[in-house]
Amino acid sequence: MTIKNIIFDFGGVVMDWDPRYFFKDHFNDDEKMEHFLENIATDEWNAEQDRGRTLAKGTEIQVAKHPEWEKEIRAYYDNWTTMLKSEIPHNVAVLRKLEHSKYHLFGLTNWSAETFPYALENYDFFKIFQDKIVVSGTEKLIKPDPTIWNVLLDRYQIKAEESVFIDDNFNNIKVAEILGFICVHVKEDTDLEKELRDLGVEF
């Protein structure tokens, strides 16, 4: 089957986001920081905001559960832009090479509808997607729920088997493979251009 579409996840693929970029200085104590991120401001809690819960509601829920951490919980989304450190240059370079290729480019991201506009405004490479981006917070769906991939397929009338899906989360990769996508699992040492060339993508 010919590859016609290339679909990028964003966090961990083209954007370097990590709450530690803010909380490392805030705590100045790695052990305390890790306890907070593993037990209070957890990935699971943040994922509910990515699923569409408002930042304000998510914050109040967690403050009610952990009042002794109120200051830190409120600091989480107040300092979210510090956590979005930068683009990931080598992967963004691959995206830019694909901008004028024969492939249709799409984004499929787990991201809060409230914070994603900041990234759109501050990182010009998002324009390459020409608004063909499915954002979990807007759809009230989140990877690895298969339904969010179906939103992308239906909205843009594309086929999974003609599409490469790129993500850093292995659970997402596993579901995408079941749905019929050709997948690239991005790790720290992944040479994305080589991975795509090996699949037959032409630059």
GIVENHU-V795169 format. One record per backbone hydrogen bond with DSSP energy under -0.5 kcal/mol. CO is the residue of the C=O (numbers start at 1). NH is the residue of the N-H. E is the energy in kcal/mol with one decimal. If there is no record, write none. Layout:
CO;NH;E
CO;NH;E
This chain:
2;4;-0.5
4;104;-2.6
5;164;-2.7
6;8;-0.5
6;106;-2.3
7;166;-2.8
8;108;-2.4
10;13;-2.0
10;14;-2.6
10;15;-2.3
14;88;-2.1
15;12;-3.2
15;17;-1.0
16;85;-1.6
16;86;-0.9
18;21;-2.1
19;22;-1.2
19;23;-2.5
20;24;-2.0
22;25;-0.7
22;26;-1.6
23;27;-2.7
23;28;-0.5
24;28;-1.8
29;33;-2.5
30;34;-2.7
31;35;-2.0
32;36;-2.3
33;37;-2.5
34;38;-2.1
35;39;-1.9
36;40;-2.2
36;41;-2.1
40;42;-1.5
42;46;-2.4
43;47;-2.2
44;48;-0.9
45;48;-0.8
45;49;-0.8
46;49;-0.7
46;50;-1.7
47;51;-1.4
48;53;-2.4
49;52;-1.1
50;111;-0.5
54;58;-2.6
55;59;-2.3
56;60;-2.4
57;61;-2.4
58;62;-1.8
59;63;-2.5
60;64;-2.2
61;65;-1.5
62;66;-2.3
66;69;-2.3
67;70;-1.6
69;73;-2.7
70;74;-2.7
71;75;-1.4
72;76;-0.9
73;76;-0.8
73;77;-0.6
74;78;-1.0
75;79;-1.5
77;80;-1.0
79;82;-1.0
79;83;-1.0
80;83;-0.5
80;84;-1.1
83;18;-2.1
83;85;-1.5
86;16;-3.2
87;89;-0.9
88;91;-0.9
88;92;-2.3
89;93;-2.4
90;94;-1.0
91;95;-2.0
92;96;-2.7
93;97;-1.8
94;98;-1.5
95;99;-0.7
96;99;-0.8
98;101;-1.9
104;6;-2.7
106;8;-3.0
107;134;-2.8
109;111;-0.9
109;136;-2.7
111;137;-1.9
112;116;-2.2
115;118;-1.1
115;119;-1.0
116;120;-2.2
117;121;-2.1
118;122;-1.8
119;123;-1.8
123;126;-1.5
124;127;-1.9
125;128;-1.5
126;129;-1.4
127;130;-1.8
129;132;-2.2
131;133;-1.7
132;107;-2.1
133;135;-0.6
134;109;-2.4
134;136;-0.5
135;138;-0.8
135;139;-2.0
136;140;-1.8
136;141;-1.5
142;145;-2.5
145;148;-1.7
145;149;-0.6
146;149;-0.7
146;150;-1.6
147;151;-1.7
148;152;-1.5
149;153;-2.6
150;154;-2.7
151;155;-2.7
152;156;-2.0
153;157;-0.6
153;158;-1.6
159;162;-1.2
160;163;-2.0
160;182;-0.6
162;4;-3.1
162;5;-2.1
163;182;-2.5
164;7;-3.4
165;184;-2.5
166;9;-2.0
167;186;-2.5
168;170;-0.6
169;173;-2.0
170;174;-2.5
171;175;-1.7
172;176;-2.5
173;177;-2.5
174;178;-1.7
175;179;-1.9
176;181;-2.4
177;180;-1.1
181;183;-0.5
182;165;-3.3
184;167;-1.9
184;186;-0.8
187;190;-1.5
190;192;-1.0
191;195;-2.5
192;196;-2.4
193;197;-2.7
194;198;-2.7
195;199;-0.9
196;199;-0.6
196;200;-0.5
196;201;-2.5
197;200;-1.5
